[in-house]
Amino acid sequence: MDHMAADTLIGIDGGGTSCRAALLWRGKRYEARSGSANVTSDLQGAVAAISEALRDVAAQACLTLPDLMDIPAHLGLAGATTPEICAKVIAALPLTRVAVSDDQMTTLVGALVAEDGALVSVGTGSFLASQRAGQRRFLGGHGLALGDEASGAWLGRALLARVLHSLDGLAPHSALTEEVYSAFNREAGAISLFAAGASPGRYGQYAPMVVSAAKAGDAAAVTLMQAGADYILAGLKALDWRQDEALCLMGSLGPYYLPYLPQSVQDSVRPAKTSALDGALTLASSIVATTSAATRT
């Protein structure tokens, strides 16, 4: 079979929640979804989820998994942060023309395609990225222990810290801090005990409370949202983003920061052009272009 055509591609968008696969085959697009695909936290489970999604799209196209072997594929995977991890993923899959990156790359390419601009992605974690004249830069995304500022996990942790600061007289109480304090039976020790074993996801459960309270004018919540917005602004400055370029606010929390950004920045915000899965397919097409150039040479 001839898999050199640019319309015969595989894209994978694998995250901590689910893995999505897309197969372009003979003018049609097939998609499938499977389980979590974070290759750092569970490499074996991620490979299984990727394989399941690949088998599913293959079956939809009346193919088998071995039939996909030579199709150009790009996998954007959560946790694919080192060459060693990427190599392990490639070695574990029956694909011969495959590239692996983290999901930041596929999210950026999907959002901007070929346009110059920047991306702010804020969910449980966070990262920023920019693209200009084909050059891509990434900032953040280091995890809650060392970063992920403005993220849902960061907001939740900051809220609990604010409650304790209020109890210590370092910050004024608000309706939100009183509500959270009461939820812990008004025991500071219970908050500390929760924090000792809390995952980013558990911290992130408090983020919607911050967003809602800030909308209602709660002073503590507004302070936290503004701190997150200030980090976003600092990140955009570090990336040399210009206000005449596109800016995408993505992730479950990204759009909620819009009111806390300067009007001049708000005016540059626009929807993502496509999804991270489309970004994976775009990057897979570059494998075709590279191979074709090498063949001509």
Number of C-alpha atoms within 10 A of each C-alpha: 6 7 16 17 15 18 17 23 28 30 29 32 28 30 20 17 11 16 26 25 27 25 26 19 19 12 7 10 16 16 19 19 20 20 19 23 30 25 24 17 13 14 18 15 15 26 20 18 22 29 18 19 22 26 19 23 26 22 13 15 16 9 13 15 16 11 13 23 16 17 26 27 30 27 31 30 30 23 22 25 17 11 11 9 17 20 13 14 22 17 11 13 14 15 18 14 17 20 19 24 21 21 25 25 22 28 25 30 28 22 27 23 21 15 15 19 27 29 27 23 26 27 21 25 24 28 23 24 25 25 23 15 9 10 8 16 14 17 17 15 19 14 17 19 8 9 15 25 25 30 29 32 28 26 28 25 21 21 23 21 16 22 25 21 15 18 16 10 10 11 13 14 18 16 13 21 25 14 14 17 20 11 12 13 12 13 12 14 12 14 19 14 10 14 15 9 9 14 12 20 14 17 23 21 16 20 26 15 18 25 20 15 18 19 14 11 10 18 16 23 27 19 13 21 22 18 17 23 22 17 15 23 17 12 19 21 11 11 19 14 21 15 16 12 15 23 27 23 23 20 17 14 21 21 15 17 19 16 13 16 16 11 10 10 16 16 14 15 19 12 12 20 16 15 18 25 27 23 28 32 31 22 27 26 23 15 21 22 14 10 15 13 10 9 8 6 6
